[in-house]
Structure formats: structure tokens, C-alpha cells
Amino acid sequence: MKKYLFLSFVCFALIISCVSTRLTIKNIDDKARMPALSEEKTFVLTKISSNNKYGYDPDYPVNLGFLPVQNGGVNIKRYFGALSGPQGQKISYEHVDSCCPFPSEKNNMGAGILEIYEVTWEGLATPKRIHINLYERGEIIAPAGFGIKQVN
């Protein structure tokens, strides 16, 4: 009996230790506005980040929380649809992981997680991993090393 109680305690401690109780995201801006949409229904981006952490570091994710999280996939398509490789190459993206729980009042459970997407384009040696936050808002720009897809 003591053995099972000890194992239960260890499992509980491991689960609790995986959840962050602090908000470490540095680029949240609740007053940020959703970017305009192009005719193709992608975001119209006008700026590439000068911060090499933007999108790549979990503390500086791309904050796409302009819709309820259940509809967040729409903004993911809008965002990646607005990006290109640095010379205008067409990009491909794929969801590869979730990570980094953080407290959020924008979710009934009181917490959010980041989604990680792997992005590639022709000529890119190593895929780039971009962190997406579907709960909070922030300025929407292209990460360093990307281009902005030309809007017709």
C-alpha cells in the first residue's frame, strides 16, 4: 500500500512540475489590432522583425489571439499565408508540437499553451520552428529570416 501511495505522489509531483505558474511571454499587447486581410484572406504584413527571438523563442511567440481559440486555425492559415522565404519562396508549414504552458485569462481553464510549427521553403537547409500563441494578442509581423508574400 505504501508503495502505491508513494508512486501516486511521484506521478502527481511530476504533473504539477510540468505546468508553469508564471507568465514569461514578453510581447503580449492586449491593444494590438488584427492585421488587415488581403483578397486571398491572408494577413497583410508590412514589417519583418528586427528581434531575432520573435517567433523562435517561447518568450516571444507570434501572438494570434484575435479569435476564440477554437477558431485559431483560421489565423494560423492567415499568418503563414502572408509569409514567404527571404527571396519570395513559397513556404510550407506543419504543426509539430505543443509546449510551454502559461497562465491565461483568455481560456476557461486559466492556462494556454504554445503551438510549434515547422516551416520550410526551397533552398532552406534546416526547417525553422515558429511558436504560435492562440490566446494572447500582439503585433503581427514576419520573423527575422522570412519574407512577406507580395499582395496582388
C-alpha positions, 0 to 999 in steps of 0.5 A: 500500500505504501508503495502505491501511495508513494508512486501516486505522489511521484506521478502527481509531483511530476504533473504539477512540475510540468505546468508553469505558474508564471507568465514569461511571454514578453510581447503580449499587447492586449491593444494590438489590432488584427492585421488587415486581410488581403483578397486571398484572406491572408494577413497583410504584413508590412514589417519583418522583425528586427528581434531575432527571438520573435517567433523562435523563442517561447518568450516571444511567440507570434501572438494570434489571439484575435479569435476564440481559440477554437477558431485559431486555425483560421489565423494560423492559415492567415499568418503563414499565408502572408509569409514567404522565404527571404527571396519570395519562396513559397513556404510550407508549414506543419504543426509539430508540437505543443509546449510551454504552458502559461497562465491565461485569462483568455481560456476557461481553464486559466492556462494556454499553451504554445503551438510549434510549427515547422516551416520550410521553403526551397533552398532552406537547409534546416526547417525553422520552428515558429511558436504560435500563441492562440490566446494572447494578442500582439503585433503581427509581423514576419520573423527575422529570416522570412519574407512577406508574400507580395499582395496582388 
